[in-house]
Amino acid sequence: MRNSLKQLIAGPCSAETREQVLETAKEIADIKNLTYFRAGIWKPRTAPGSFEGIGEEGLKWMNEAKQQFGVKLITEVATPEHVDTCLAHNLDAIWIGARTTVNPFYVQQIADSLKGIDIPVFIKNPISPDVGLWMGAIERFKLAGIKNISVIHRGFYSYTKGIFRNPPMWEIPIKLKTEFPDLQIICDPSHITGDSELIEEVSKFAVQLGMDGLMIETHPNPPKAWSDAKQQVTPDHLKKIVNAINANEVNRDIKHEELEILRKTVTSSDDDMLKEIAHRMKIVEKIATFKKENSAMVFQLERWKIVLEESNKRGAELGLSEQFVADLMNLIHRESLNIHNTIYNS
């Protein structure tokens, strides 16, 4: 199968100065995959006093870039007022940020403000890994009559520190794609990684996963960026990433027949795994019944700690990551508690 980069959205995290906006646009305008030139105008920041965007003046700089270099423009909106301002400055598209997607009231207000307006809308995933919220936002814009809707996968917040700033949880955009097969999904490796050195690796994987494009933050001098300095790449670095992806648009080395054999093997393994889990849950039902009949505690913390420790140790021996084993065991434990609850209340 041949995967390709269909769209590229690139530009600085924030519009800072006229010179910075024009320099960035000039440096990346000749990238053949460039679909939109992006720059944040209003920046939702966690801490008050942080740089929260240059405001409407930045839209004037972006329009200068459009006139000089022929780029199409896109920025983030969070209120109906932002939408009106963008339309007044003839932006070509807008996106809804993760902090906005998480609130159905905000999403509805923006959707209502766009009724009767034909402009592409990109919807970032909510901060939390809730595919229902993401789908709800899409439906709200559809009901408002917006026909050109795409989504942006920027990863999900996690309270644990890992290699990524926002873990991608690839299964969530894949689930979204199964619900909306015609939906274009753009990956935002800048926010997923939080690290410019990891962007190329994640970008390649996203394209091979079948995502339709990338949104990459680009700055002429990332260390001096006013926001998100660590996750921005230089224009030259961006071109290197795009060239590497385009050069990789070849058929895989594995022959189709061999791939089908491997897939059938995985399916068989999945079937065995589900049978084993079902068998485990039957045993859990017996344990729950025993506890109920003997008035025993449902949850025993020390026992659970031992189970986790043994599972992590065994998982490591089998070459499984600690995080995967922990997630798997917590999921199984949650279902076990549901079984206990059902039996105790029957």
C-alpha positions in Angstrom: 0.0 0.0 0.0 1.3 3.5 -0.9 0.7 6.2 1.7 1.4 9.9 0.9 1.3 13.3 2.5 -1.9 14.9 1.1 -1.9 18.0 3.3 0.6 20.1 5.2 -0.3 22.9 7.6 2.8 24.8 8.8 3.9 28.0 10.4 4.8 29.5 13.8 3.0 28.5 17.0 2.2 32.2 17.4 2.4 35.3 15.2 4.9 37.4 17.1 6.1 40.2 14.8 5.5 41.2 11.2 9.1 40.2 10.3 8.8 36.8 11.9 5.5 36.0 10.1 6.8 37.1 6.7 10.1 35.4 7.1 8.5 32.1 8.0 6.0 32.2 5.1 8.8 33.1 2.6 10.9 30.1 3.7 8.2 27.5 3.5 5.9 28.8 0.7 7.8 26.7 -1.9 7.0 23.3 -0.2 4.8 21.6 -2.7 2.7 19.9 0.0 1.9 23.1 1.8 -1.9 23.5 2.1 -2.2 26.3 4.7 0.1 28.7 6.5 -0.7 28.7 10.2 0.0 31.1 13.0 -1.7 31.4 16.4 -3.4 34.8 16.9 -5.2 34.2 20.2 -3.4 31.7 22.5 -5.2 30.0 25.3 -2.6 29.7 28.0 -2.8 28.0 31.4 -1.1 30.7 33.5 -2.3 34.3 33.5 0.5 36.7 32.4 1.7 34.3 29.7 1.8 35.5 26.1 -1.8 35.1 24.9 -1.3 36.1 21.3 -0.8 39.3 19.4 -4.4 39.6 18.4 -6.0 41.1 15.3 -2.8 42.8 14.2 -1.3 39.4 13.4 -4.1 38.7 10.9 -2.9 41.7 8.9 0.7 40.3 8.8 -0.7 36.9 7.7 -2.6 38.6 4.8 0.7 40.3 3.8 2.2 36.8 3.6 -0.7 35.7 1.5 -0.3 38.5 -0.9 3.5 38.2 -1.2 3.9 34.4 -1.2 0.5 33.0 -2.3 -0.1 30.9 0.8 -3.5 30.1 2.2 -4.2 31.1 5.8 -5.6 29.3 8.8 -5.7 30.1 12.5 -7.4 28.9 15.8 -10.6 30.4 16.9 -12.3 30.0 20.3 -15.2 32.4 20.2 -17.8 33.7 17.7 -16.0 37.1 17.9 -12.7 35.3 16.7 -14.7 33.9 13.8 -16.1 37.3 12.8 -12.6 38.8 12.9 -11.1 36.0 10.8 -13.8 36.3 8.2 -13.3 40.1 8.0 -9.6 39.4 7.2 -10.4 36.8 4.6 -8.8 33.8 6.2 -9.1 30.6 4.1 -9.8 28.2 7.0 -10.1 28.0 10.8 -9.4 25.4 13.4 -11.1 24.7 16.8 -8.5 24.1 19.6 -8.4 21.2 22.0 -9.4 23.4 25.0 -12.5 24.5 23.0 -13.5 21.1 21.7 -13.8 19.9 25.3 -16.7 22.3 25.9 -19.9 21.6 23.9 -21.2 25.1 24.8 -18.3 26.8 23.1 -18.4 24.5 20.1 -22.1 25.2 19.6 -21.6 28.9 19.8 -18.9 28.8 17.1 -20.9 26.4 15.0 -23.9 28.8 15.2 -21.7 31.7 14.2 -20.7 29.8 11.0 -24.2 29.0 9.7 -24.5 29.9 6.1 -20.7 30.4 5.7 -18.7 28.1 3.4 -15.2 27.8 5.1 -13.2 24.7 5.9 -13.2 23.9 9.6 -10.6 21.7 11.3 -11.5 20.3 14.8 -8.7 19.3 17.2 -9.3 16.4 19.6 -10.4 17.4 23.1 -7.6 17.4 25.7 -9.0 14.3 27.4 -9.2 11.0 25.5 -12.9 11.1 24.9 -13.8 10.1 21.4 -17.5 10.9 22.1 -16.7 14.6 22.7 -14.7 14.7 19.5 -17.6 13.1 17.5 -20.1 15.5 19.2 -18.1 18.5 18.0 -18.1 17.1 14.4 -21.9 16.6 14.5 -22.5 20.1 15.8 -20.7 21.6 12.8 -22.4 19.3 10.4 -25.8 20.3 11.8 -24.7 23.9 11.3 -24.3 23.2 7.6 -20.5 23.1 7.4 -19.6 20.6 4.7 -15.8 20.8 4.7 -14.9 19.4 8.1 -11.5 17.8 9.0 -10.0 16.9 12.3 -6.6 17.4 13.9 -5.1 14.7 16.1 -2.8 16.4 18.6 -2.6 13.8 21.3 -4.2 13.7 24.8 -3.2 15.1 28.2 -1.6 12.6 30.6 -0.7 13.4 34.3 2.2 11.0 34.0 5.5 12.1 32.4 6.6 10.1 29.4 8.4 10.4 26.1 5.6 12.5 24.6 4.1 15.7 25.8 0.6 14.5 24.8 0.5 10.7 24.2 -1.0 10.0 20.8 -3.3 7.1 21.7 -3.5 6.2 18.1 -6.5 3.9 18.7 -8.7 7.0 19.3 -8.3 8.7 15.9 -8.6 5.2 14.3 -11.9 4.7 16.1 -13.0 8.1 14.8 -12.1 7.1 11.3 -14.2 4.0 11.5 -17.2 6.2 12.5 -16.5 8.8 9.8 -14.7 6.9 7.0 -14.6 10.0 4.7 -13.2 12.3 7.3 -9.7 13.8 6.7 -7.4 13.4 9.7 -4.4 15.6 10.2 -1.8 14.7 12.7 -0.1 17.4 14.9 3.2 15.9 15.9 4.4 19.2 17.4 1.9 18.9 20.2 2.1 15.2 20.5 5.9 15.2 21.0 6.6 18.6 22.5 10.1 18.0 21.2 11.3 19.1 17.7 13.7 16.1 17.6 10.8 13.6 17.7 8.6 15.2 15.1 10.0 13.5 12.1 9.6 10.0 13.6 6.0 10.7 14.6 5.2 12.3 11.3 6.4 9.3 9.3 4.4 6.9 11.5 1.2 9.1 11.2 1.5 9.1 7.4 2.1 5.3 7.3 -0.9 4.9 9.6 -3.0 6.5 6.8 -3.5 10.0 8.2 -4.1 12.6 5.5 -1.7 15.3 6.5 0.4 17.0 9.2 0.3 20.2 11.1 3.9 21.2 12.1 4.9 24.3 14.0 7.7 26.1 12.2 9.8 29.1 13.4 12.8 30.8 11.9 14.5 30.8 15.3 12.8 28.3 17.6 14.9 29.0 20.8 13.6 32.5 20.7 10.0 31.7 20.1 7.5 33.4 22.4 5.5 30.2 22.9 6.2 26.4 22.7 9.9 26.9 21.7 10.9 23.3 22.2 8.4 21.9 19.7 9.0 24.2 16.8 11.3 23.3 13.9 13.1 25.6 11.5 11.9 25.9 7.9 15.0 23.8 6.8 14.1 21.1 9.3 10.5 21.1 8.1 11.7 20.6 4.5 13.9 17.7 5.6 10.9 16.1 7.3 8.6 16.5 4.3 11.3 15.3 1.9 11.9 12.2 4.1 8.2 11.4 4.0 7.9 11.9 0.3 11.0 9.7 -0.4 9.4 7.0 1.7 6.2 6.8 -0.4 7.0 3.4 -1.8 5.5 0.0 -1.5 6.4 -1.9 1.6 9.0 -4.7 1.3 6.7 -7.3 2.7 4.7 -9.0 -0.1 1.0 -8.8 0.1 0.6 -12.6 0.5 3.1 -12.6 3.5 1.2 -9.7 5.1 -2.1 -11.6 4.8 -0.6 -14.6 6.5 0.7 -12.4 9.4 -2.7 -10.8 9.7 -4.4 -14.2 9.9 -1.9 -15.2 12.6 -2.7 -12.1 14.6 -6.5 -12.8 14.2 -6.0 -16.3 15.5 -3.9 -15.0 18.4 -6.6 -12.4 19.2 -9.2 -15.2 19.4 -7.1 -17.2 21.8 -6.5 -14.1 23.9 -10.3 -13.4 24.2 -11.0 -17.0 25.1 -8.4 -16.8 27.9 -9.9 -13.5 29.2 -13.4 -14.9 29.1 -12.1 -17.9 31.1 -10.5 -15.6 33.6 -13.8 -13.7 34.1 -15.6 -16.9 34.8 -13.2 -17.5 37.6 -13.7 -13.9 38.8 -17.5 -14.7 39.0 -16.8 -17.7 41.2 -14.5 -15.5 43.5 -17.2 -12.8 43.7 -19.8 -15.4 44.6 -17.6 -16.8 47.3 -16.9 -13.3 48.7 -20.5 -12.5 48.8 -21.5 -15.7 50.5 -18.7 -15.3 53.1 -19.1 -11.5 53.6 -15.5 -11.0 52.4 -14.1 -7.6 51.3 -14.6 -7.0 47.5 -11.4 -5.1 47.0 -8.1 -5.9 48.8 -5.4 -3.4 48.1 -2.5 -5.5 49.1 -3.6 -8.4 46.9 -4.0 -6.0 43.9 -0.5 -4.6 44.5 0.9 -8.1 44.3 -1.0 -8.9 41.1 0.4 -5.7 39.5 3.9 -6.4 40.5 3.8 -10.0 39.3 2.2 -8.9 36.0 4.8 -6.2 35.4 7.7 -8.6 36.2 6.2 -11.3 33.8 5.5 -8.7 31.2 9.0 -7.4 31.2 10.3 -11.0 30.8 8.0 -11.3 27.7 9.3 -8.0 26.2 6.1 -6.0 27.0 6.3 -2.4 28.1 5.5 -1.6 31.7 2.9 1.0 30.6 1.1 -1.5 28.3 1.0 -4.1 31.1 -0.3 -1.6 33.6 -3.0 -0.3 31.2 -4.1 -3.9 30.3 -4.3 -5.1 33.9 -6.2 -2.0 35.0 -8.7 -2.6 32.2 -9.1 -6.2 33.2 -9.4 -5.2 36.9 -12.1 -2.6 36.0 -14.2 -5.4 34.4 -13.6 -7.7 37.4 -14.9 -5.0 39.7 -18.0 -4.6 37.4 -18.6 -8.4 37.8 -18.2 -8.2 41.6 -20.7 -5.3 41.6 -23.3 -7.2 39.6 -23.1 -10.2 41.7 -23.2 -8.3 45.0 -26.3 -6.5 43.9 -28.1 -9.4 42.4 
